[in-house]
Each structure stands twice: as C-alpha cells, then as structure tokens.
Amino acid sequence: MKNKGYFSLVLHAHLPYVLSHGTWPHGSDWLNEAAAETYIPLIRVFERLRDEGISAKVSIDISPVLTEMLADDEFKTGFKAYLNQKVEAASHDIDEFTRLEESHMKDVACMWKEFYGGILEDFTNTYGEDILSRFRTLQDQGHIEVFTCGATHGYFPLLSTDESVQAQVKQAVASYKRHFGRAPRGIWLPECAYRPSYLWKNPMDENAEPYMRKGVEEFLSENGIEYFYVDSHLLEGGTAVGVYHDRFDELAVLWDNFESQRADRTEIGTATTASGEAVKASTYKVYLAGSEAPGKKPVAIFTRDSETGLQVWSGEWGYPGDPEYVDFHKKRFPGGLRYWRVTSAKADLAEKEQYHPKRAAERIRANAEHFADLITNNLAAYQEKSGEPGIVVSPYDAELFGHWWFEGVQCLYHVIKNLHDAGEVTRVTAGEYLDLTADTVREVVNLPEGSWGEGGYHMVWLNDQNKWSWPHIYEAEADMKRLAGTYSELSEGEDDFLRDVIKQAARELLVLQASDWQFLISTKSAADYAELRIARHFEDFKGLVKVAGSLTEGNGVTEGDKNFVEALMKRDNLFPDIDPLWFKEVEHKAHNV
C-alpha cells in the first residue's frame, strides 16, 4: 500500500518545581495528579501497544525539572500517600452511595477505586517506584523517543543574557544524559518560544542600549541538538490563536487589552529565505533553521499542524468537550473525585449530569477514528497536491491527556492502533523522520520571533499583570554572571562552601526563570502562588549573593548563614551536576559582534 505520508505525535511533559513548595491546592499535588492521571497511564498505553506488536512511535519530552522531580525520593513518598488517599476517598464514597442507594454513583466510585489502586500497584510493585525507568526502557526498545526541554522552562526570548539561554540548554542536556544514558536529539523550546539573532533591547528599560544576541538555534547546534518545534504561524504567518485560548478565558480578555493598548506592537512575521524573501512554507514539510554563524550545523524545524491541534486543544468543540467525558472542574469533596460529565461546554457546574463510563468509551472510539481519518485524508490531499509525502506534526501538553481530558490517553491508544491497522500512514518519531529523510534537500529558513501563546508573541509572559517579575529576573541574571566569574577563580577542596553557595544561587535562578510563573499569573489559575514563588526565589537568590560576598571578602559567615544555605540546598536540590560557569560567558560569541 502506498505511503500517504508521515505522522508524528508529540507530547510535552512539564511541570514547574513544586517539591517542598506547598501541597494543595497548589504545589506537589500538581505533580501527583499528573503522574497518576497522565504519566503512568501513558506508560501503560505504550507498553500495551508494544505487547500487541505495535510500536507507539511517540516523541515525548520530559522537561529536566520534571525529570528531577520524578526521580526525587520526596515525590515517591508523597505520591504513594496521595494514591492511598484517593483509594480511601473512593472507599468512603462507595459506602456513602451504598447507604444512599445511589447504585450508579457507587459504580463510578468503584471505577475510581480500581483506577487509583491500580496506579498504586503499578508504581510500587511493577515500576519499583521508578517512572523514568519505564520511559527509558521504551526508548531503548525503539518504541518512543524521549527528548529534552529548557532546564526549568525559562522563556528564552525574554531572558536578558545569552548565558542564561546557554545554561538552560546545557543543563537540559546534562540532566538528560544522566537520566537516559544518551544525548538528546531534540528539544522543546519552552512555550515554543523562538528568537532569532538581532540587536536585542531590554524591554523593561527604555534607556537600555541594544546589543547583539545569538539566535536560539545557535545554542541548540552548539550542544548537539538536531531539531525543535515551532507553532504554525511562525512558518506560515497569519493570526495566531494561541493553544491555551479555549482553556483560559482570562487570556482572551488579556489579549483584547493588549491589542488596544499596543497599537505599535511587534507583528508576527513569516519565515524568509536568506535573501529575505517570504517562503511559501508548508507545515507538512520540515525546514532548517539556518544560522549565519560560520560552522554551525543547521537545526531541523518541525511545525505544529493547527488543524489536528485544535481537535484536542479546544475544550469547546474539540474532543475533550464531548458531552460524555468526565468534567474536569466539578469534584466531590472531601475526596476530590469526579462523578459528572461535561454535559455541554457552556453548562454551569450545577447543571452537570452524571458520568457514564460505558457511554464515554463509545465516544473514545468514535473520536479516535475521526482523528485517524483526519490525519490520513489531510496527508493524502497534500501528497496529491505536492507530489510528495508530507508529515503531520501534532504536539500537545502531555497533561492534556488523562489529567485535563481523562479519556484522552485511551483515545491516543485507539488513534495509534487505527493508524497501524490501516497501514496508510507511517508513524514516526522526530528522530526517525530525520533519519528516514536524511537525503532530502531541506530548505533553510529564517524564522521570526514568537511563541505558541495567545497572539503568537510574548503577551502571555510579559503584560501589565506580570511585568514586575522581569526586573527581578534580570537583576538576578546580572548577579549570577558576576558570581560565575568568582566561581571560576575558586579552587576545589579549599573553597567548597563558597562553591556550594554559588551552585545553589544558580539553581535558584533557574527556578526563578520558569515561564510557568508568568503564565499562572496571566491565566489567574494560581496567581498568588506564582507571585509568592517569584518573590521567594528572588529573595533567596539575593540572600545567597550576600553570603557569597561575605565569603569572598574574607569576612566569613554566621551559623545562621550556614543554616540558610543548607536549608535551600535541601529544599531545592535539583540538578546535582549544575555548572555555574555556564553563566560566566557564552562559548561562542554572537557572530556579528
């Protein structure tokens, strides 16, 4: 049967650093929920497909900060307690629904008890409390491709120093190697945010002098990264809706305000050739991000397919909005289990009707068939038009499946199985596609600046609500560059405490840089928590700067200073291989400085 083209399913798994920073409603329970409802169910599906003789061929990035948390003993202990709590909550609901003679609700409670009990059994006995090992094995067997992401999901275009971007990439590579035993081939740019090389100016300082910045792809090339992803509008131009548009009403309001106040805002451009001509680009093709810097290997660009994307991203008319699926928002307390269905996208919580698992299962199969047909038909149409097989790239936040959309993981299983059984589309990971098409002549393009956020630019991460956070980040970046200079002069074995102080300062800066904080403020989903985290990490960073200064000046430190540093090292103990020298200077200067 003739190959109609290629399909690459991409999952972006990421959460901010939440261990030792609260539990509920904001904190480590975010991680527990995602592990129980998304990460372990995905492993189950990938392994089920493997056991049925079907290779999932899914590309999934597990962000370095998420990787560190999943490997942490604090997570493992807390996760087991969380699952036991859910099992107990389901048991309590079963008893209560039995007493009330609510037989259907009792059946759903039994479903939840079986679900969380099964996750607990898999985690403790089958997985040996090691989620990462299952992903690593699936990759080693060739069924999935795990790639990486910016270390703490820092928003690359708005970081004020090239050294910060360099550190985000280098820590990502180092962490990946430590956990997966190989070098990563690709990277997820946080928020799909890209910035080319140009004279960059601090957006928070009108009097700042612009200076030449390296393009993001240069850092990737320098560190052996072969590919990254962008949203469709960076390649094709046009209006960017933003992938989070339907999930957070606040973003629509924010965007309206932004447009009315910023008539002179930077417009989203289109990809161009080296000579500056607009590219007649297609998201069905893979291009190369060509740096003008000599000796830099071009990095491949995979572009999000908007049509298949909206089928999942849209909670209003996409698959997750199906009336039969579990409603995410309505929960029964105190256990927090969900017994109601979507009913309709506009239905008030009081109008939600009871959930029926069997009816939802029928919709899963129907949605999976529709999605597989959409991929196949679109690829066939492209091939007929262009005379060559194309590729549909469908990237999503992993947590959309299972967590936000409970039935989503099972829907993925049926999509993959349907495409496998039909045999008309070749499913590939990103790396496999590059290998299969290595002899293809790929066009080199220059991408404009932008992201996959509302409006396609930086508005979600830089607006009137969160702009106060960036001077803190910029001040810390400047301080860290100075601390890195001090670190370079220290001798190992003689200045160990000062070395530890500077390493911890680097960790605090990385966590401070996480784009999650600005996002949570913009969407109002956890604004107070995000603001607290920004303030806390900035204050702690400045405290470390003070301790380092005292040590450098030969004044020594107090017992309180030592306790302060040790407490931070215990609280934020991620990235044991962090190297402060990454923040000192870039390995390769911007090419036209």
Long-range contacts (C-beta under 8 A, 24 or more apart in sequence): 1-423, 1-424, 2-424, 3-389, 3-424, 3-425, 3-426, 4-376, 4-379, 4-380, 4-383, 4-389, 4-424, 4-425, 5-284, 5-379, 5-380, 5-382, 5-383, 5-389, 5-390, 5-391, 5-392, 5-425, 5-426, 6-379, 6-389, 6-390, 6-391, 6-392, 6-425, 6-426, 6-427, 6-428, 6-433, 6-436, 7-375, 7-379, 7-391, 7-392, 7-394, 7-419, 7-425, 7-426, 7-427, 7-428, 8-57, 8-59, 8-302, 8-391, 8-392, 8-393, 8-394, 8-427, 8-428, 8-429, 8-430, 8-433, 9-57, 9-58, 9-59, 9-394, 9-412, 9-415, 9-416, 9-427, 10-58, 10-59, 10-60, 10-61, 10-229, 10-302, 10-393, 10-394, 10-395, 10-396, 10-430, 11-42, 11-58, 11-59, 11-60, 11-61, 11-395, 11-396, 11-397, 11-398, 11-401, 12-60, 12-61, 12-63, 12-149, 12-188, 12-395, 12-396, 12-397, 12-398, 13-38, 13-39, 13-60, 13-61, 13-62, 13-63, 13-66, 13-397, 13-398, 13-399, 14-61, 14-62, 14-63, 14-65, 14-66, 14-149, 14-153, 14-188, 14-190, 14-397, 14-398, 15-63, 15-65, 15-66, 15-69, 15-399, 15-516, 16-65, 16-152, 16-153, 16-511, 16-514, 16-516, 16-517, 16-533, 17-65, 17-68, 17-69, 17-152, 17-511, 17-514, 17-572, 17-574, 18-69, 19-69, 19-72, 19-74, 19-75, 20-74, 20-570, 20-571, 20-572, 21-533, 21-571, 22-529, 23-78, 25-526, 26-526, 26-529, 27-529, 28-75, 28-78, 29-82, 31-66, 31-69, 31-70, 31-75, 31-79, 32-78, 32-79, 32-82, 32-83, 33-403, 34-398, 34-399, 34-403, 35-70, 35-75, 35-79, 35-123, 35-131, 36-79, 36-82, 36-83, 36-86, 36-116, 36-119, 37-402, 37-403, 37-406, 38-398, 38-399, 38-401, 38-402, 38-403, 38-409, 39-70, 39-131, 39-398, 40-119, 40-122, 40-123, 40-127, 40-131, 41-119, 41-401, 41-402, 41-409, 42-398, 42-401, 42-402, 42-409, 42-412, 43-127, 43-131, 43-134, 43-135, 43-138, 44-122, 44-409, 45-409, 45-410, 45-412, 45-413, 46-138, 46-143, 46-144, 47-134, 47-138, 48-413, 49-143, 49-413, 49-416, 49-417, 50-138, 50-141, 50-143, 52-417, 54-416, 54-417, 54-420, 55-142, 55-143, 55-427, 56-138, 56-143, 56-144, 56-416, 57-143, 57-144, 57-416, 57-427, 57-428, 57-429, 57-432, 58-144, 58-145, 58-412, 58-416, 58-429, 59-144, 59-145, 59-147, 59-186, 59-429, 59-430, 59-431, 60-135, 60-144, 60-145, 60-146, 60-147, 60-398, 61-146, 61-147, 61-148, 61-149, 61-186, 61-187, 61-188, 62-132, 62-135, 62-146, 62-148, 62-149, 63-148, 63-149, 63-150, 63-151, 63-152, 63-153, 63-188, 64-148, 64-149, 64-150, 64-151, 64-152, 64-171, 64-172, 64-175, 64-176, 64-575, 65-151, 65-152, 65-153, 65-511, 65-514, 65-574, 67-132, 67-175, 67-176, 67-179, 68-175, 68-574, 68-575, 69-574, 70-131, 70-132, 71-130, 71-132, 71-179, 72-573, 72-574, 76-129, 79-123, 80-120, 80-123, 80-124, 80-129, 83-116, 83-117, 83-119, 83-120, 83-123, 84-120, 85-335, 86-112, 86-116, 86-335, 86-336, 86-337, 87-113, 87-116, 87-117, 87-120, 88-335, 89-334, 89-335, 89-336, 89-337, 90-116, 90-335, 90-337, 92-335, 93-332, 93-335, 93-337, 104-354, 104-356, 105-339, 105-354, 107-357, 108-339, 108-354, 108-355, 108-357, 109-337, 109-339, 111-357, 112-337, 132-179, 132-180, 136-179, 136-180, 136-181, 139-180, 144-429, 145-185, 145-186, 145-429, 145-430, 145-431, 145-432, 146-176, 146-180, 146-184, 147-176, 147-184, 147-185, 147-186, 147-187, 147-188, 147-430, 147-431, 148-172, 148-173, 148-175, 148-176, 148-184, 148-186, 148-187, 148-188, 149-187, 149-188, 149-189, 149-190, 150-187, 150-188, 150-189, 150-190, 151-175, 151-510, 151-575, 152-510, 152-511, 152-513, 152-514, 153-190, 153-191, 153-514, 153-515, 153-516, 154-190, 154-510, 154-513, 154-514, 154-515, 155-190, 155-191, 155-193, 155-451, 155-458, 155-461, 155-513, 155-515, 155-518, 156-189, 156-190, 156-193, 156-194, 156-195, 156-216, 157-193, 157-194, 157-195, 157-216, 157-449, 157-451, 157-458, 158-203, 158-458, 158-461, 158-462, 158-470, 159-473, 159-477, 159-513, 160-202, 160-473, 160-474, 160-477, 160-478, 161-477, 161-478, 161-481, 161-583, 162-213, 162-214, 162-219, 162-586, 162-590, 163-477, 163-480, 163-481, 163-484, 163-582, 163-583, 163-584, 163-585, 163-586, 164-477, 164-480, 164-509, 164-513, 164-583, 165-214, 165-216, 165-219, 166-219, 166-582, 166-583, 166-586, 166-587, 167-506, 167-510, 167-582, 167-583, 168-510, 168-513, 169-219, 169-220, 169-223, 169-225, 170-223, 170-579, 170-582, 171-510, 171-575, 171-577, 171-578, 171-582, 173-223, 173-224, 173-225, 174-575, 174-577, 174-579, 175-575, 175-577, 178-577, 183-224, 184-225, 185-225, 185-226, 185-227, 185-430, 185-431, 185-434, 186-225, 186-226, 186-227, 186-228, 186-430, 186-431, 187-220, 187-225, 187-227, 187-228, 188-228, 188-229, 189-216, 189-228, 189-229, 189-230, 190-515, 191-451, 191-452, 191-453, 191-460, 191-461, 191-515, 191-519, 192-229, 192-230, 192-231, 192-304, 192-395, 192-451, 192-452, 193-450, 193-451, 193-452, 193-453, 193-458, 193-461, 193-515, 194-228, 194-230, 194-234, 194-447, 194-449, 194-450, 194-451, 195-449, 196-446, 196-447, 196-448, 196-449, 197-291, 197-292, 197-293, 197-590, 197-591, 197-592, 202-474, 203-462, 203-470, 204-467, 204-470, 204-471, 204-474, 212-590, 212-592, 212-593, 213-590, 214-293, 214-586, 214-588, 214-589, 214-590, 214-591, 215-289, 215-291, 217-289, 217-290, 217-291, 217-296, 217-298, 217-299, 218-291, 218-293, 218-296, 218-588, 218-591, 220-299, 221-291, 221-296, 221-297, 221-298, 221-299, 222-296, 222-587, 222-588, 225-299, 226-299, 226-300, 226-431, 226-434, 227-286, 227-299, 227-300, 227-301, 227-302, 227-430, 227-431, 227-434, 228-289, 228-299, 228-300, 228-301, 228-302, 229-301, 229-302, 229-303, 229-304, 229-393, 229-395, 230-301, 230-302, 230-303, 230-304, 230-447, 230-450, 230-452, 231-303, 231-304, 231-450, 231-451, 231-452, 231-456, 232-283, 232-303, 232-304, 232-305, 232-306, 233-268, 233-450, 233-456, 234-268, 234-270, 234-271, 234-303, 234-447, 234-448, 234-450, 234-456, 235-270, 235-271, 235-279, 235-281, 235-282, 235-283, 235-287, 235-301, 235-303, 235-445, 235-447, 236-270, 236-271, 236-281, 236-282, 236-283, 237-268, 237-269, 237-270, 237-278, 239-456, 240-268, 240-450, 240-452, 240-454, 240-455, 240-456, 240-457, 241-306, 241-310, 241-454, 242-452, 242-453, 242-454, 242-455, 242-456, 242-460, 243-309, 243-313, 243-397, 243-452, 243-453, 244-313, 244-453, 244-454, 244-460, 244-523, 245-454, 246-313, 246-314, 246-315, 246-316, 246-318, 247-313, 247-315, 247-404, 248-522, 248-523, 248-524, 248-525, 250-522, 250-523, 250-524, 251-454, 251-460, 251-522, 251-523, 252-454, 254-454, 254-459, 254-460, 254-463, 254-465, 254-522, 255-454, 255-455, 255-459, 257-464, 258-455, 258-459, 258-463, 259-455, 265-457, 266-449, 266-457, 268-448, 268-450, 268-455, 268-456, 268-457, 269-448, 269-449, 270-448, 271-445, 271-446, 271-447, 271-448, 272-445, 272-446, 273-443, 273-444, 273-445, 273-446, 274-444, 274-446, 276-446, 279-443, 279-445, 281-445, 282-382, 282-386, 282-390, 283-393, 284-379, 284-382, 284-386, 284-390, 284-391, 284-392, 285-390, 285-391, 285-442, 285-443, 286-391, 286-433, 286-434, 286-437, 286-442, 287-442, 287-443, 287-444, 287-445, 288-442, 288-443, 288-444, 288-445, 289-444, 289-445, 289-446, 289-447, 290-444, 290-445, 290-446, 291-591, 292-591, 292-592, 293-588, 293-590, 293-591, 294-591, 298-442, 298-444, 300-430, 300-434, 300-442, 301-445, 301-447, 302-391, 302-393, 302-430, 303-393, 304-393, 304-394, 304-395, 304-452, 305-378, 305-392, 305-393, 305-394, 307-374, 307-378, 308-371, 308-374, 308-375, 308-378, 308-392, 308-394, 309-394, 309-395, 309-396, 311-370, 311-371, 311-374, 312-394, 312-396, 312-400, 312-405, 312-408, 313-396, 313-400, 315-345, 315-404, 316-345, 317-345, 319-367, 319-371, 319-405, 319-408, 319-411, 320-400, 320-404, 320-405, 320-408, 321-345, 322-360, 322-363, 322-367, 324-356, 324-359, 324-360, 324-362, 324-363, 325-360, 325-363, 325-405, 325-406, 325-407, 326-355, 326-360, 326-406, 326-407, 327-352, 327-355, 328-404, 328-405, 328-406, 338-406, 360-407, 361-407, 361-410, 363-407, 364-407, 364-410, 364-411, 364-414, 365-414, 367-411, 368-411, 368-412, 368-413, 368-414, 368-415, 368-417, 368-418, 369-414, 369-418, 371-411, 371-415, 372-415, 372-418, 372-419, 372-422, 375-419, 375-425, 376-419, 376-422, 376-424, 376-425, 379-425, 380-424, 389-426, 391-428, 391-433, 460-518, 460-519, 460-522, 461-515, 461-518, 461-519, 461-522, 462-518, 463-522, 465-521, 465-522, 465-527, 466-517, 466-518, 466-521, 466-522, 469-517, 469-518, 469-521, 469-534, 472-512, 472-534, 472-538, 473-512, 473-513, 473-538, 475-538, 476-508, 476-509, 476-512, 476-538, 476-541, 476-542, 477-509, 477-583, 479-505, 479-541, 479-542, 479-545, 480-505, 480-506, 480-509, 480-580, 480-583, 481-583, 481-584, 483-545, 483-548, 483-580, 483-583, 484-580, 484-581, 484-582, 484-583, 484-584, 485-584, 486-548, 486-552, 487-580, 487-581, 487-584, 488-581, 488-584, 495-551, 497-551, 497-557, 497-562, 497-565, 498-548, 498-551, 498-552, 500-565, 500-569, 501-544, 501-547, 501-548, 501-551, 501-565, 502-544, 502-548, 502-580, 503-578, 503-580, 504-544, 504-565, 504-568, 504-569, 504-572, 505-541, 505-544, 505-545, 505-548, 505-580, 506-578, 506-579, 506-580, 506-582, 506-583, 507-572, 507-574, 507-575, 507-578, 508-537, 508-540, 508-541, 508-544, 508-568, 508-572, 509-537, 509-541, 509-583, 510-575, 510-578, 511-537, 511-572, 511-574, 512-537, 512-538, 512-541, 540-568, 544-568
